Amino acid sequence: MVFFFLMTFSLIQANPTQEDLRKECMELVKESLKDVNRKDYAGALEKLLRIELMADENKWGDILWAAKNQIGIIYMFVSDFAKASDYFQESYSLTQASKELYEMGASPLANIGLLYVNEKKYEEALNFYYKAYDIAKRGKDNVARKNIANNIADTYIKLGKGNKSLEILHEEEKPVNNVGVDFKWKVIYIKAISILGNLEQAEELAQKLYDELNLKEDFRDECFVCLVTTFSEIYADQNKFDMAIEYAKKGLAKNDELTTIIDLYEQISELYYKKGEYQKAFQYKDSALITTDSLSAAINRSQYEINKTKFKVLEYQNELQAKKTELYAKTKQQKSERTLFIITAILSVTVAFLTYRALKNKVIKQKQEATIAALELEKEKREHQLTEKQLEANKLKRQQLKYEIAEKNRELSAKALYLSSRNKLIGDIIHTLETDSKETVKQVKTIKNFLKAENHQENFVRHFEKVNPGFLKRLKETHPSLTSNDIRFLSYVFMNLSIKEIGVIFNITYNASKKRKQRIMEKMNLDSENDSLYDYLLTV
């Protein structure tokens, strides 16, 4: 009986409790947040995927919601918007299935709205923001509610609707004792009155907020960048370009986010152009292009690291399943041994020695069969795991090749847009110079000849064929009536550039670019109203 008690107690101690597992989850959550702050997105994702597995297995709805929502945010950081949207939708679905989690549904909806803002689909973003706002107003989290209202107001500003922005801002005018959220509200308010034409009042409020910001040593850099960018826009609207450039450069000095740096470079380049300092405008335009390339490379590296992390988590999941199977087999075996021990102890008093021997032989045979079955099961499991690992490795390799092709296409489109914008800038300078002396006109003609002589089409076609081998050949064989300019136009459509962007590259108006598209589709016997040219090119 003492032996039976010791066996039972040892099994209880070996199994971790629900409370222990929840503590482990919470520790992983803290560590993942530290990884995100260090921008170690792969490390954070590995921990969150493990949390997701444990929460799903133990039916912890609150932890599972938080894990899926945070995983979606990480995918958003690395520009994998499709994956991010899937996780936000899953997180939101969990809140709809539980009354206790209903108020938490505002967060994933607001994050989906932010995805649409990143894609400049502002009307769709407002739709999700308002759904999140309705849920937040029913809850007690004033900070979350005001933050969502700030996002709505900022989206209206992007649409040029200052009055609608002020309307939502007035609903959440009361401070919520959160420095970041209250500060953001003030900055958006300044932007709103600025686009409505109240520039003097906007400048006065911005200066007051700037002075207040300088008194706080613990203020975050993103708050400072947001404010000085607003200052720059106000001075630009007043044609005070020197002041606008000065504040934009202050934001550049305080910022380390590549997306914000690109926007600031573009803004400073445009200000120098308006000021007439074309060389500096070129320099900052080049800086924006270089930073864009760096951002694309960083995103690709992060996505590659995340794919490796997903593979590691898959291995962890397999190991976890193997341990569970082993523990189950061990527990079952111990339970069987305890039962047999009790039966043997009772029967040993009443039955003869031969009966005891028969039972002992039977037990030995059962153990041998169980061992053989366990070995066969382990062999099959290992073969299955090896097959899964090989399939996952092939999938990762195909995904990496896909990223490399997409990266080269982005480089081609970025270079084409850059060359077109550079030629447009030179053209504007030529137009300005043509009104001056005859000697200047002669020099302008020289520049024009240079522009005419500069032909990048052959170089573009060579690089495009390298990235997309065989595409142009199949297109010419299918539609022999297409000209070389038609082929070039279709190449940009295949790269998923908009009609407006293609017009900029060809140095033609939007309507001219649209008509050229219709004319090409007629040559290809496609219906310009019902058929999608881009979808058709994908089939080629």
Order of alpha helices (4+ residues) and beta strands (2+ residues): alpha-alpha-alpha-alpha-alpha-alpha-alpha-alpha-alpha-alpha-alpha-alpha-alpha-alpha-alpha-alpha-alpha-alpha-alpha-alpha-alpha-alpha-alpha
